[in-house]
Amino acid sequence: MGRSGRPGQRQHHRDFQQGAQAHQEADRERIARDIHDLLGQSLTVVALKAQIIERLSADPHNKQQAAEITAISRQAIGELRYTVAQLRC
């Protein structure tokens, strides 16, 4: 027979490739979910706590620092969401 081998071997190879691709997609989804759940929650807590400090602090320097932490945290959350969406594509 030619280079392609027997029909059964070709089917086995296709099945193996499909299984490997399905496994890879499942891994990517699991990683995306873990990143979203773990880091997303932590960054949200950081942003909320920084907002509380900003509102309650009487010190202008502390207010400004807390506002920066809030902004950086929110930016990180946006980047995290983008990364998770890319993993799920």
N, CA and C of each residue as an Amber inpcrd file, in Angstrom:
protein
   267
   0.8220000  -1.1840000   0.0000000   0.0000000   0.0000000   0.0000000
   0.8640000   1.2440000   0.0000000   0.2680000   2.3960000  -0.2590000
   1.0230000   3.6410000  -0.3570000   1.4310000   4.1750000   1.0070000
   1.8270000   5.4050000   1.0110000   2.3160000   6.0660000   2.2260000
   1.2660000   6.2090000   3.3130000   0.0410000   6.2850000   2.9280000
  -1.0080000   6.5730000   3.9030000  -1.3190000   5.3860000   4.8020000
  -0.8350000   4.2190000   4.5060000  -1.0740000   3.0690000   5.3690000
  -2.4540000   2.4930000   5.1560000  -2.8290000   1.6130000   6.0540000
  -4.1260000   0.9540000   5.9550000  -5.2340000   1.8870000   6.4170000
  -6.4370000   1.6860000   5.9210000  -7.5550000   2.5400000   6.3390000
  -7.7750000   2.5380000   7.8530000  -7.5900000   1.4070000   8.5060000
  -7.7570000   1.3380000   9.9540000  -6.7430000   2.1980000  10.6940000
  -5.5180000   2.2410000  10.1670000  -4.4870000   3.0720000  10.7860000
  -4.8180000   4.5560000  10.6350000  -5.3140000   4.9120000   9.4580000
  -5.6870000   6.3220000   9.2360000  -6.7960000   6.7300000  10.1890000
  -7.7740000   5.8640000  10.3710000  -8.8890000   6.1700000  11.2760000
  -8.3900000   6.2790000  12.7090000  -7.5080000   5.3780000  13.0850000
  -6.9300000   5.4200000  14.4370000  -6.1880000   6.7400000  14.6460000
  -5.4250000   7.1650000  13.6450000  -4.6800000   8.4190000  13.7280000
  -5.6470000   9.6080000  13.8680000  -6.7150000   9.6290000  13.0710000
  -7.7230000  10.7010000  13.1640000  -8.3770000  10.7070000  14.5380000
  -8.7240000   9.5330000  15.0310000  -9.3440000   9.4330000  16.3580000
  -8.3980000   9.9470000  17.4390000  -7.1180000   9.5890000  17.3090000
  -6.1260000  10.0460000  18.2790000  -6.0050000  11.5650000  18.2420000
  -5.9410000  12.1390000  17.0590000  -5.8330000  13.5940000  16.9250000
  -7.0610000  14.3000000  17.5080000  -8.2370000  13.7650000  17.2410000
  -9.4630000  14.3620000  17.7730000  -9.4960000  14.2740000  19.3000000
  -9.0610000  13.1510000  19.8330000  -9.0180000  12.9840000  21.2850000
  -8.0230000  13.9400000  21.9250000  -6.8760000  14.0970000  21.2880000
  -5.8570000  15.0090000  21.8060000  -6.3530000  16.4470000  21.7640000
  -7.0430000  16.8120000  20.6980000  -7.5780000  18.1680000  20.5830000
  -8.6670000  18.4090000  21.6320000  -9.5270000  17.4420000  21.8500000
 -10.5730000  17.5740000  22.8590000  -9.9600000  17.7040000  24.2550000
  -8.9160000  16.9470000  24.5190000  -8.2280000  17.0250000  25.8080000
  -7.5960000  18.4050000  25.9960000  -6.9800000  18.9250000  24.9450000
  -6.3550000  20.2450000  25.0050000  -7.4050000  21.3290000  25.2480000
  -8.5340000  21.2350000  24.5820000  -9.6100000  22.2150000  24.7720000
 -10.1610000  22.1520000  26.1990000 -10.2930000  20.9500000  26.7360000
 -10.7710000  20.7980000  28.1160000  -9.7650000  21.3980000  29.1050000
  -8.4850000  21.2000000  28.8480000  -7.4460000  21.7870000  29.6990000
  -7.4930000  23.3090000  29.6560000  -7.6500000  23.8660000  28.4650000
  -7.7130000  25.3230000  28.3260000  -8.9280000  25.8800000  29.0710000
 -10.0450000  25.2090000  28.9810000 -11.2560000  25.6570000  29.6830000
 -11.0610000  25.5860000  31.1940000 -10.4430000  24.5200000  31.6700000
 -10.1820000  24.3760000  33.1100000  -9.2470000  25.4660000  33.6020000
  -8.1950000  25.7330000  32.8300000  -7.2470000  26.7850000  33.2020000
  -7.9420000  28.1420000  33.2070000  -8.7380000  28.4120000  32.2100000
  -9.4700000  29.6860000  32.1420000 -10.3930000  29.8370000  33.3450000
 -11.0940000  28.7870000  33.6990000 -12.0160000  28.8250000  34.8440000
 -11.2460000  29.0590000  36.1480000 -10.1290000  28.3580000  36.3050000
  -9.3230000  28.5190000  37.5190000  -8.7730000  29.9410000  37.6340000
  -8.2590000  30.4630000  36.5480000  -7.7340000  31.8340000  36.5550000
  -8.8460000  32.8110000  36.9150000  -9.9710000  32.6660000  36.2620000
 -11.0950000  33.5670000  36.5210000 -11.5440000  33.4880000  37.9710000
 -11.7240000  32.2790000  38.4630000 -12.2520000  32.1060000  39.8190000
 -11.2670000  32.5670000  40.8890000 -10.0240000  32.1870000  40.7670000
  -9.0510000  32.4920000  41.8120000  -8.5430000  33.9290000  41.7420000
  -7.9990000  34.3030000  40.6010000  -7.4400000  35.6430000  40.4880000
  -8.5180000  36.7170000  40.3970000  -9.5850000  36.4100000  39.7100000
 -10.6650000  37.3900000  39.5900000 -11.2320000  37.7620000  40.9440000
 -11.4670000  36.7890000  41.7600000 -12.0150000  37.0450000  43.0920000
 -11.0220000  37.8390000  43.9430000  -9.7650000  37.4720000  43.9120000
  -8.7490000  38.1690000  44.7100000  -8.5980000  39.6160000  44.2700000
  -8.5410000  39.8450000  42.9680000  -8.4080000  41.2200000  42.4770000
  -9.6320000  42.0630000  42.8090000 -10.8000000  41.4600000  42.7770000
 -12.0220000  42.1790000  43.1400000 -11.9810000  42.5980000  44.6000000
 -11.5230000  41.7170000  45.4780000 -11.4050000  42.0440000  46.9010000
 -10.4070000  43.1830000  47.1000000  -9.2800000  43.1350000  46.4100000
  -8.2820000  44.2040000  46.5170000  -8.8980000  45.5420000  46.0930000
  -9.5960000  45.5390000  44.9660000 -10.2070000  46.7780000  44.4730000
 -11.2450000  47.3160000  45.4570000 -12.0800000  46.4530000  46.0040000
 -13.1150000  46.8960000  46.9440000 -12.5150000  47.4260000  48.2440000
 -11.4980000  46.7460000  48.7460000 -10.8560000  47.2170000  49.9800000
 -10.1570000  48.5550000  49.7540000  -9.5420000  48.7170000  48.6110000
  -8.8970000  49.9920000  48.3010000  -9.9350000  51.1110000  48.2110000
 -11.1010000  50.8220000  47.6510000 -12.1810000  51.8230000  47.5890000
 -12.6230000  52.2230000  48.9910000 -12.7300000  51.2640000  49.8690000
 -13.1340000  51.5500000  51.2530000 -12.0950000  52.4460000  51.9260000
 -10.8310000  52.1180000  51.7480000  -9.7620000  52.9410000  52.3320000
  -9.8320000  54.3600000  51.7590000 -10.0340000  54.4480000  50.4580000
 -10.1060000  55.7640000  49.8100000 -11.2390000  56.6020000  50.3960000
 -12.3880000  55.9940000  50.6160000 -13.5540000  56.7190000  51.1480000
 -13.4010000  57.0960000  52.6150000 -12.7720000  56.2240000  53.3910000
 -12.7210000  56.4400000  54.8360000 -11.4900000  57.2110000  55.3100000
 -10.4610000  57.2480000  54.5010000  -9.2170000  57.8790000  54.9430000
  -9.3430000  59.3990000  54.9530000  -8.7830000  59.9960000  55.9890000
  -8.7400000  61.4590000  56.0800000  -7.4500000  61.9920000  55.4590000
  -6.4680000  61.1370000  55.3090000  -5.1670000  61.5410000  54.7760000
  -5.2220000  61.5850000  53.2430000  -4.9680000  62.7660000  52.6400000
  -5.0130000  62.8860000  51.1780000  -4.0360000  61.9310000  50.4630000
  -2.8590000  61.7350000  51.0510000  -1.8890000  60.8240000  50.4410000
  -2.4390000  59.3900000  50.4110000  -3.0340000  58.9590000  51.5190000
  -3.6220000  57.6130000  51.5710000  -4.7750000  57.4820000  50.5950000
  -5.5910000  58.5240000  50.4760000  -6.7030000  58.5110000  49.5100000
  -6.1750000  58.3230000  48.0870000  -5.1160000  59.0760000  47.7780000
  -4.5460000  59.0020000  46.4310000  -3.9420000  57.6270000  46.1630000
  -3.2330000  57.0810000  47.1350000  -2.6400000  55.7560000  46.9810000
  -3.7210000  54.6850000  46.8110000  -4.7770000  54.8000000  47.5990000
  -5.8830000  53.8370000  47.5000000  -6.5740000  53.9450000  46.1420000
  -6.7170000  55.1560000  45.6360000  -7.3200000  55.3430000  44.3140000
  -6.4640000  54.6880000  43.2290000  -5.1570000  54.7960000  43.3610000
  -4.2530000  54.1450000  42.4040000  -4.3800000  52.6250000  42.4820000
  -4.4600000  52.1090000  43.6900000  -4.6250000  50.6530000  43.8580000
  -5.9330000  50.1970000  43.2190000  -6.9930000  50.9670000  43.4260000
  -8.2860000  50.6330000  42.8190000  -8.1680000  50.6050000  41.3020000
  -7.5640000  51.6370000  40.7390000  -7.4380000  51.7200000  39.2790000
  -6.5960000  50.5720000  38.7260000  -5.4850000  50.2890000  39.3670000
  -4.6130000  49.1970000  38.9070000  -5.3360000  47.8570000  39.0120000
  -6.0620000  47.6570000  40.0970000  -6.8060000  46.4050000  40.2900000
  -7.8730000  46.2390000  39.2130000  -8.5940000  47.3060000  38.9440000
  -9.6560000  47.2380000  37.9240000  -9.0700000  46.9830000  36.5340000
  -7.9200000  47.6020000  36.2500000  -7.2550000  47.3470000  34.9720000
  -6.8320000  45.8810000  34.8910000  -6.2880000  45.3610000  35.9730000
  -5.8700000  43.9550000  35.9950000  -7.0610000  43.0230000  35.7970000
  -8.2080000  43.3750000  36.3850000  -9.4150000  42.5670000  36.2010000
  -9.8100000  42.5520000  34.7250000  -9.7500000  43.7080000  34.0840000
 -10.0620000  43.7700000  32.6490000  -9.1110000  42.9250000  31.8220000
  -7.8250000  42.9990000  32.1300000  -6.8400000  42.1900000  31.4130000
  -7.0380000  40.7020000  31.6730000  -7.4040000  40.3720000  32.8920000
  -7.6750000  38.9820000  33.2360000  -8.8660000  38.4580000  32.4310000
  -9.9130000  39.2580000  32.3420000 -11.0970000  38.8410000  31.5630000
 -10.7490000  38.6270000  30.0980000  -9.9200000  39.5200000  29.5550000
  -9.4910000  39.3730000  28.1670000  -8.7020000  38.0720000  27.9810000
  -7.7730000  37.8170000  28.8850000  -6.9450000  36.6050000  28.7980000
  -7.7920000  35.3430000  28.8960000  -8.7450000  35.3400000  29.8230000
  -9.6440000  34.1890000  29.9850000 -10.4550000  33.9850000  28.7060000
 -10.9420000  35.0740000  28.1280000 -11.7200000  34.9550000  26.8840000
 -10.8520000  34.3670000  25.7640000  -9.5900000  34.7690000  25.7010000
  -8.6860000  34.2360000  24.6800000  -8.4330000  32.7460000  24.8950000
  -8.3240000  32.3250000  26.1370000  -8.1230000  30.9030000  26.4240000
  -9.3220000  30.0820000  25.9960000 -10.4950000  30.6720000  26.0750000
 -11.7200000  29.9470000  25.7510000 -12.0270000  29.9190000  24.2650000
 -11.2650000  30.6410000  23.4580000 -11.5090000  30.6490000  21.9970000
 -11.0170000  29.3800000  21.3490000
